Amino acid sequence: MNKLDLPFLSASDLSRLIAAKEVSPVEATEAYLERIELLDGKLHAYVTVTADAALKAAKQAEQEIAQGNYRGPMHGVPVGVKDQIYTKGILTTGGSPVFGDFVPSEDATVITNLNKAGAVLLGKLNMTEFATTGLSHQFDPPRNPWDLERSTGGSSSGSGAATAAFLCGSSLGEDTGGSVRFPASWCGLAGLRPTWGRVSRYGVMPGVRSMDTVGPLGRTVEDCAITLAAIAGHDPKDKVSSKEPVPDYQAALDGDIKGLRFGIVRELLYSDLVEDEIRRSVLAAADALRGLGAHVEETSISLAANAGAINGALRVEAPVTYQELLRDRPKEIAHDNRIAYIVNSIMPAPYYYKGLRLRSLIRAQVLDALDSFDLLLSPTTGVAAQLLEPDPVIDSKGKSNRIPWLLGNTFNLANVPALSVPCGFTATGLPIGLQIAGRPFDETTVLLAGHVYEQSTGWHTRRPNI
């Protein structure tokens, strides 16, 4: 196979060729590094490229596989990780010049797990500052491969850009209020927020700790499955990490969805935040699921209409994390974050307490819905990728260009797994995402449904013309 074509393979297809010794991890890594050098000056997906270390890891993987010591599906696969995740001896900025010289002395647990799986780290990926804003960047904002004048969505913006532009096989993002699903939707990718506790957050810079979770982005659902399998599992260093067994997510994709019950959340589908073109694509996806043998009907989660406001009341955790910086060096924090931190730092305690109570109620409503349905459906975002702006723009009607991504908040408030998978394109050629949520720790069913739907369509096979 021509080396230049290797980056265009899904991570899963590349994995199979590496396992069969038909492709060398070194060849694949070289191909990705050459593509990064060629294109990342336009895309700004990477903060740091670790070329020498990547080639060294690829050579080690090649030797191990040649000797019969194959570690599994991620062995030799080149990946990128969000710059929020600690990497020993490698600059980790959290998307801010404040940490412009911070080099961790240890790896995050997810990096340790990727190393154990034999993955090849290509570098660290750009992100919005501190992962607590959806659109505002301190560094050059990543460009959306489908339209270089548009945003990738955030906060895992570089993860979206790099994966969609074939600058890594798969990537790690971090999802607090939609930060994996948002860029997945806008960049035409699969992106999974796992159940809170499924993946260790040790060594991950905090955003809102009661909702933060690391998750994969891939060009296919199977890519997400093999990446999640590599990083998931209990970690004594993270007290909330779960001891639930980690299934073989890739093997679980070999099935169908006949008889599965899907509930379309009315409050998220018919919201004013959702443009008609997006709504039509989601309804068409629901029809496709029916054609695959699933039962699909509308359902109600009443508090979903207020999930964005509830989520906002809980974001007091971020200014607590960065309270010294906010007090002593506020001008070094980007405008969007600075205003949000100041507002949230003076939020009255009764409002925060009310937010906690409402969060418990919305979680109960989601779990009640999942007693009647196996999975829940909605748009991932209400609009397609928007033009890059230095800060969120408020129009004459008081509508911000950031709020349509708040559709994901229902499921991070409930701490259940949620997947975004492509379900169409706008008339202007921008990707549209379908969100599929499931029961706690049932990523298997979420991934299966996403995979079956994905493979029945051709949306994931389209390539951006960079």
Phi, psi and omega in degrees: 000140179297129183302324182294340180273347186299319180298340182277354174284149169295159178301324182291317178294319177298319179302317181294321179291323177294316180298326179277001180062028176270341177227139179272137173304329179292315177301314182296317180295317177300319181296318178294317181297322178294322180290321176301314180298325182287319194246338190289342172298333176273325192266332180057038180282325184259141167270319181222131174252126184255065189298311184297314179296324180295315180295324177295316179295322180295320178295320178296316179299318180299316179295316181298316181293319178298328181273003178087014182257058182284128187268343182137186191301335181268000184294118178084001182274126180284131182227161170239154180228146180301142186284015173270348190257124183299134175227119184302124176076006182236132179313134180224104192265341188061021178076018185220139174299341176305324179254031185294346177234020182275119178238108183298152178265359178211163177273148165296155181301324180295329176288318175303317181292321175298319178297319178298325179283350178086013179292157181252118181275118179275332181159188184254138190256142181302161184195164172287158187301124177060007180062024181244019173217149185274337190228336190272130182242146171272329176263174177307124184293139175301147180259143179284124182300339180279340177193109188294350177268003185243159181284155173273347193083162183216183007276347181276056188292316178293328177295320176295312182297313184295317183290318181289332181267007178065040176257005172195161179287311172210175183215164172254134169240189175220133187240114173256304179237020180131012192285353166262315184291324181299303178294330176299315180296311185286340182253004177074039184239169164269137179212130187243127164268110178289169171305139176301123183103346180291327183236135179297142172255008181299128182082016177247124180303131185285147169249278172236100195299333181284358177225346183303136170205141179278140179212162183267151166239138181211166178281346174222163176296323178298324176300318177296321182297314182286330178288317177299317181301327181287330187255345187282159174130164182293143178223116180301340180282346177241108188295339179262002178290141189274152174265007176303136178301147178264115181288171170275092187296324182294315180297328182289348179285349181275078182192190178230177183245018179299127178089348177294144183256120179248134174247122176276121184283110186301318184296336179267332180280318186260017177295151174295344179284349186256121178286153184303320182298322178292314182301317181297321179294321179292319177295324176294322177295321177298318176298321179296321178296321175300319179295339178269004175103004180274158173263124183230127175211163180281152177215171182238135166234094195302321183284352177300331179295339182248013186298323180298317180292320178297315178301318180299324180292339182266357185278014173295341181296325183295310178295337173292317179300318186252032186295322180292319178296317180295324181284316190262333186220049188299328183290347178275352176269136180301151188307312183301311178293318184301314179296315181297319180294318179297314180298313184289334181286343178248015179295130179299143182304322179299327179292317179297317179297320178296321177300318179296319180294317180294326177298318177299321180291318181291325175297317179298320179295319178296315181293325175298317178298324181282355167284329181267334182233149176285327185214155178241143184241148172193170166295150173284315176227156183276345179225161173277177187308130182264160177298145179297132177226148181295328177214159179306134182263134176256123182274183186295342179263006180081014182267131180264149178284003179262336190289337179297344178275357181285000179299337180282347188298329180307319188272333173284330173297324179276350180057043176250161180287143180213135184242137167255135180221142182300138178226018178151183178223150175287172178298337179266007174087022179259142184293153176236139183248140173258130179260131180235118181244152183219188182289158179305131178065018175253048174302332181304310182290322178300312181293320178301311181298316179297320181293314181297315178298311181305313184288344178273354181237174177248011186300320185285351182270350180287147180242137174290145179264095184271000000 
